[in-house]
């Protein structure tokens, strides 16, 4: 009798659960879905395996979405996701669905807390206003000498690889971006390019972000009760705490310096250019502004986004230049027109003149966006241009990788590397190119990243010719690069290439 009652209770509970979610099931039936959904895990099995396997799964979602007018559906355990590659749909939900997916954000927030990129709307909105002061064009212009000085060091160090064999340029570029971010965000010179003292920081950031990326797309790792009992959790915490300690030490040093100098009493101080000074001031000063925890949260987000995203974008562009010599020759010709034969510093006045280089970077971002997906959450009915209505509790995945390859918008050559497409006037739709997301929750650091990338690549290409790895056949040079996913999308081979000096008799101004 008891077992019968239990069975009846389970049956009623299951029926009610499905009835309460009937609108989700109806929506899933309206949108073409991925094949092979299994009980309990849904489509979670496609995200098992290596980081390369995970990226291939995301690419598969993008391709299927492009085959069905820019929409597809899939289940991660009991969560219905709608994958989007249609710019018109992305435009609508970018403006109406501002909350990021709660379940995935909880995982990211184990590291970043309420850092503005991952925070709920009620926290993100006021923090964005505070942080925006740093990203004004006037303030960013003051940072170009930092971009130039640090990338000149990188270009100088690359000389040791000139004329040699294949090497991972990522190793040089990521140290450049970490040095740049630490100087522009923390007013701290860590000098990872010339010293090994802070290499642990590079390793710590890469490790905890990679572990987070893998956990996000594997629903069986989502419950804390499971994850915290696995050996991987100890490794995650070890690297995360090393990053925390670095930031907390620098926050205390900065607060002591601010107190001594009296910057806390200044308003509209045009001398402030680094991130920590600006957000201390714009949030209300030491007494009324961001707490130590809030400073750590925002600085960690800046460190991760500013270093890893920029390094990935620059590295992909460098690899593409090495494989498309005609494009690299055009970039070099433009650099010659601006700089001549000199090795003078890159200035803020030079950057707008580098229009072709900017088009090359944008085309690299189109084909290889460092952040290949963005997730959002629906809280109220949202009508898409296709006539489909998204309902409460739907999770959204903007598949940026797929959007940037949508042939309905980019044409039949969408898979080809052709920078000239960004020199042909405005794009047909504002949401067809979204490497930094779109609309009101887009990335504040887009201009920072572009200025850093243009300066770095200008200094490298002026002084070095980039060549493909020796082992790559000519017929394979323009094939898609094998990529992997660990929050950022990166090259499987760690961005391998070769270089040679353009003029060995020049002396670099480092």
N, C-alpha and C positions, 0 to 999 in steps of 0.2 A: 504493500500500500504506500509506504514512504517513497519507494523508488518511482512509483507511478506518479505521485504528487510532484516529485522532483523533475521528472520528465515533462509533465504538463507545465510546470513553472518555467523550465528552460525553453519549451516551445513557445509559450506566451511571451517570454522575454525576448526571444529571437524575433518573433513576429512584430512586437512593438518596436524593437530596434530598427528593423527594416522599414516599418511604416513611418517612423519619425525621420528616416533618411530617404523617403521615397522620391523627393525632388532631386536629390543627388543622383540616384539611380536613373531617373528619367533623363537628366542632363548627360550622364555618361552614355546613354543609349543614343542620344542625338548627335554626339560627336564621334567621328571615327576613332577607334581605340587601338592601342598596341595589341598585338597577338599574345597568346600564351599567358593569361592571368591565372595564378594559382590561388587556392584557398589560403587564407590568413595573410600571406605575404604579398598578394597581388602580383605586381610586376617587379617587386623588389629583387627578384633573382637576377635581373639583367644588370644590376649594379654590384653583383658579387665579383670577386677577382681583383686584378691589379688596378692601379690608377689608370693605366692605358685602357683596360677593359671598361672602366667606368666612363671614360671620355667617349669611347666608341658607342656606349649606350646613349649618351646625351646626343651624339651625332645622329644616331638612328632615330631618336625622337624628333630631331629637327628635320630630317629628311621626310619622315612620314607626315609630319605636319605640313611641310611644303607641298606634298602630294595631295593634301586634302584642304586646300584653300586656307592654309595657315593655322589650322587647329587640329589637335589630337588629344586624346584622353588616356590616362593610365592611373593605376592604383599603387600607392605605396602603403602596404598594410591596409588599413581602413580609410586612408586619405585619398580622396579623388583629386588628381591633378589635371589641369588643362594646360597642355603645352601650346605655346603661341609663337608663331613666326610671321604672323600677319601684322604689318605696321599699323593698319587702321584699328585693329583690335587692341594692340599694345597702346596706342594713343589714348583710347577710351579708358582702359583700366589703369593706366599710369596716373591719370588725373582723378579717378574715382575710388581706387582701391589702394590706399596709402600704407596700410599695415602690411608688414612682411609676414610670411608664414610663421605662425606662433611656434610650431613644433621645431622647425629648423632654426629659428632665431634663438630658442632656448639653448640649443647646442652651441651656437656661436657666442652667446652671451656668457657661457661658462668662462670664456677668456676675456671678452671685451666689455662685459657688463652692459651698461646703458650707453656705450659709445655711440655717437650719433648715427652712424651708418645702419646699425642693427637695432636701435632703440624703438620702442613703440611710439606712435605718433605724438602722444602728449608730452613725451620727453624729447623726441627728435626735433620737434618744431622750434621750441625756444633755444635749444642748443645750436641748431643750424644758424639762427640769427646771430648768435654770439660768435660762432666760428667763422661766419662769412667775412668778417672784417679782415681776416688774414688773407683771404683769397681775392681781395679787390685787385684790379689790374695795377693800380698805383703801388700797392704793397709788393705784389709779385715782381714788378719791374726791379725792385731793390735786390731781388734774390739772384738775378742773372749772373752777377760776378761770382756767386757761390757755385752755380751750375758750371760756369766756365772753368773756375779754378780746379774743382774736383774732377771734371771730365778731362782737363789737360793732364792731370796726374795719371788718369786712366790711360790716355793716349800714349803717354810716355812709357808707362809700364808695359804696354802692349808691344813695345819694340823688342822685348825679350822673346816674343813669339814669332817675330818677323822672319820669314825665310825658313821656318821650321815646319813641323807636321801639323796634323789636326789638333785642335785644342778646344775646350769649352769656353766660349767667350762669356758665358753666364758668370763664370767665376770672377771676372773683372768687372762686369757691369753691375752685378748685385752689390759688390763692395763700394762701387761709385755711388749707387743710389742710397745705401745705408749711410755713408759718410755725408751725403747731401741732405738726407732727411734729418739726421741727428743735428747737423749744423743749422738747418732752417727751422726745425721744430723745437729743438731743445737748447739751441745756442751752445752746443757741445761738440768738440772736435774729438771723434773717436779714432780717426785715422786708420780704418781697417784696411785701406789700400796698401799702406806701407808697414803696418804693424799687425802682429797676430794677437794683441792683447784683447781685442773685442770680437774675435772670430766666434767665440762662444755665443755671442748675441745673434749673429747671422744664423748659426746652427739652431739655436733655440727657437727663433721665429719660424724658420722653415719647417722644423719638426712639429711644433704644436699646430700650425696651420694645416700641414699635410694630414695629421691625425684627425683633425676636425672635418676636413673635406671628405675623408673616407667614411666617417661616422654618419654624416648628414644623409648620404644616399643609401645607407644600409639600415633599414628600419629595425632590424633585430638588435642593433646597438643603441637605439634611441633611449630606452628606459635606463635611468641612472642606477636603478637597483641591479641591473646587469652590468652596465659599463664600468661602474666603480669597483666591481669585483674581478675585472679582467686585468692581466699584467700590463696591457697597453695603457691603462689609466694612470699607473704610476709614472710611466714614461711621459705621458702628456703633462701631468702635473709638474714633473721635474723641469721640463723645458719652459713651461708657462711661468713658473715661479722665478726662473732665472731672468726672464724678460721683465717681470714685475719688479724685481729687486733693482735692476738697472734703471727703470723709470722712476721708482720711488726715491732712489738716491739723487737722481738729477732734479727731481721736483724740489727736494729739500734744499739742494744747492741753489736753485733758482730763487726760491722764496727768501733765503738768506740774502742773496744778492739784491733782490728787489727791495727788501726792507732797508738794507744799508744805503742803497742809492736813492730811495724815495720815489721810485717809479710808480708805486702804488697810489701816490697822490696826484699823478699827472692824468690829464684827460686830453683826448685828441693829439696824442704824442706821435708826431710823424716820424720819429726816430725808431719806433718799434717795428720790426720786420719779422722776427721769428715767432713761431706759432705760440709757444708757451707764454711769452710776454703779452702777445696780443689778446689771448683768451683770458689771462688773468685780469688784464685791464678791462676788456669789454664785458666780462661777466660780473664786474663790480669791485675788483681789487681783492687783496688778500683777505680782508675781513668779511666782505659780503659776496664775493664771487665764488667760483668753483671750489669745492672741497678738494682735498688731496685725492680722494677716490675718483671724483669726477675728472680731475686733471689726468689721472692715470688712465682712465677709460678713453678719453679723447686722444691722448698722446699715443696709446697703443693702436687705436684705429688708424691714426695718421702714420705711425711707423709701418704698419702692415700694408696699408693701401698705398702709401707714398713710396715705399721701397720696393715691395714685391710687384705691384702693378706696373710701375715705371720700368723696373728691370726687365720684366717679361715683355713689355711693348718694345723696348729698345732692342732686346735680344732677337725677337722675331724679325724686326726690321733689318737688323744687321745680317741675319741669315738669308733673308730674301734678297738683299742687295748682293750678297756673295753669289747667289744663284741666277741673278738677272744682271749680267754685266752691262747691258745697254742702259738699264735704268740707273745703275751706279754711275755710269759715265755722265748721264744727264745731271745727276746730283752733284758730281764733282765739277762739272762745267758751271753750274749755278754758284757753287762755292767759290770758284775762281773769279767769277764776275763780281762777287761781293768782297772777297778777301784778297784777290790776286795771289801772289806767291808768298805772302806774309804769313807768319804764325801769330799774328796779333790776337788779342783776346776777343771772344765773341761778346758783343754788347747787345743791350736791349733794342737798339735801333736796327741791328742786323736781322733780328728774327723775322719781322714782317716781310723782308725781302726774300726769304727762303721758301718761296711758294711751292716749288716742285718738291723739295724735301718734305714739306708738310703734307703734300698729297701722297707721297710715298709712305709716310708714317700712318696716315689715315687708311690707306689701302691695306697696310699690314694689320691695323686694328680691325679692319673689316673682315679679313680672312682668318685672323687669329686673335680674336678679342681675349685679353687676359682674363676677364670675368665672363665665362661663356653662358652663364645662366643667372637670372635674378628671380627670386620667389616673392609672391605677394599672396594676400588672403582676401576673400570676398566676405563682406559682412551684410550686404544688402543686395537685392536684385539689381543686376547690371546688364543692360541690353547692349549687345555687340552689333556692329554694322551688318553682320551676316544675318541678324534676326534671332540668333540664339541668346537666351537669357541665362547669365551666370547666377547661381543662387548661393545663399548663405552657407558657409563652411567649405566652399570650393577653394582649393589651393591652386595658385597660378604659377606657371613656370615660363617666364620670358626666355625663350631659347635664342639667345643673342647669336650664337654660332649659326643657327638655322636661318634667323631673320636676315643676317648679312649675306646669305646665299640663296635667298628667295628669288627664283628666276622671274617671278611675276613683277618684281620691282627692279631687279638688277640686270635683267636680260639674260639671253642664252649663254653669255660668257661670265655668269656670276661666279663660277669657280676659278676664273683666271685672275692672275695678278696684273692689274692694269691701273696704275696710279692716275692716268689721265682722266679717269672717270670723275675725279674730284676737282678737275679744272674746267669742267663743262657747265658751270653755273650751279644754282641751287638744286638740291636733290628733289625728286618728285614728291617725296613724303618725309616729313621731319623725323618720323620714328623708324625709318628704314636703316638708319645708321645710329646705333645706340651703344657704343662701347663703354660709355660711362652712365648707362641707364638713361632714363628719359623723364621729362616733365619735372614736377616739383620735388621729387625724391631722387633726382639725378645726383651724380657725384660732384661735390663742390671743387674737387681737385683736378678737374679736367684740364683747365688752362695751365695749372702748375705742371701737370704731367707732360703736356705738349711742349712747354717752354724748356723743361728739363731734357726731354728727348731730342728736340731740335738742336739744343746746344751741344749735347753729348755726341750725337751723330755727326754734327758739323766738325767737331774737333777730331773725331776718329777718321772720317772719310777724307778730310783735308790731308791727313798725314799717312794714311794706310789704305792700300787696296785690299778689299775683302774678297776672299776666294773660297769656293766650296771645298768640302772635305775631299781629300785625294781619292778616297775609295768610291765616290759616287760617280756612276756612269753619266755621260752627257745626256742620254735619253731619260734619265731619272731626275735631272736637276730641277725640273719644273713640276714634278709630282707633288701632291699634298704632303706636308710634313707630318710624320707620326707624332701625335700629341697625347698627353696624359692630363688627368684632372686631380688637383689637390687644393681646392678652392680656386686657385688660378689655373688657367690652362697653360701648360708648358711643353716644350719639345722633349720627346722621349730621350733623345741623345744629349740633352743638356746644352743644346745650341752649339754644335760642333762646326768649326770652319777653319780656314787658314788665313794668314795675312802676309803682306809684304809691304815694305816701306815705299812710299812714292818717291821720296827724295832723301837718300841716306845722308846727304851732306848738311841737311837742315838741323839746327839746334832748337829744340822745343823750349818755349817759355813757360817753365813750370815753377 
